[in-house]
């Protein structure tokens, strides 16, 4: 007989091949989005002036 995929659901049932492919595609997409978010955050931090951030924090401490 044919081999079953090793992927299963939380309840222990074997997954439909279509659902399995969809799950893998979603996993890849989330990984790509995470990498993209990290790059955007790094770019924003590079644009900011560290001295200005420290001054803003000191003003908040004075309040």
C-alpha positions as CSV (number, residue, x, y, z in Angstrom):
1,X,0.0,0.0,0.0
2,X,1.0,3.7,-0.2
3,X,3.0,5.4,2.4
4,X,1.3,7.9,4.7
5,X,2.9,11.2,5.4
6,X,4.4,11.6,8.8
7,X,2.6,14.9,9.4
8,X,-0.3,14.7,11.7
9,X,-2.7,17.0,13.4
10,X,-2.9,17.8,17.2
11,X,-5.5,15.0,17.6
12,X,-3.1,12.5,16.0
13,X,-5.0,12.1,12.7
14,X,-3.0,12.2,9.5
15,X,-3.3,15.4,7.4
16,X,-4.7,15.7,4.0
17,X,-1.9,16.3,1.5
18,X,-3.5,19.6,0.4
19,X,-3.8,20.8,4.0
20,X,-0.2,19.8,4.6
21,X,1.0,21.8,1.6
22,X,-1.0,24.8,2.7
23,X,0.4,24.5,6.2
24,X,4.0,24.4,4.9
25,X,3.3,27.4,2.6
26,X,1.9,29.4,5.6
27,X,5.0,28.5,7.6
28,X,7.3,29.7,4.9
29,X,5.3,32.9,4.5
30,X,5.4,33.6,8.3
31,X,9.2,33.1,8.3
32,X,9.6,35.5,5.3
33,X,7.4,38.1,7.1
34,X,9.4,37.8,10.3
35,X,12.6,38.5,8.4
36,X,11.0,41.5,6.6
37,X,9.8,43.0,9.9
38,X,13.2,42.6,11.5
39,X,14.8,44.4,8.5
40,X,12.3,47.3,8.8
41,X,12.9,47.7,12.5
42,X,16.7,47.7,11.9
43,X,16.3,50.4,9.2
44,X,14.2,52.6,11.5
45,X,16.7,52.3,14.3
46,X,19.5,53.3,12.0
47,X,17.7,56.5,11.0
48,X,17.2,57.6,14.7
49,X,19.7,59.7,16.5
50,X,20.9,58.0,19.7
51,X,21.6,61.4,21.4
52,X,18.1,62.6,20.7
53,X,16.7,59.4,22.2
54,X,18.8,59.9,25.3
55,X,17.6,63.5,25.6
56,X,14.0,62.4,25.3
57,X,14.5,59.8,28.0
58,X,16.1,62.4,30.3
59,X,13.2,64.7,29.8
60,X,10.8,61.9,30.8
61,X,12.9,61.2,33.9
62,X,12.6,64.9,35.0
63,X,8.8,64.8,34.8
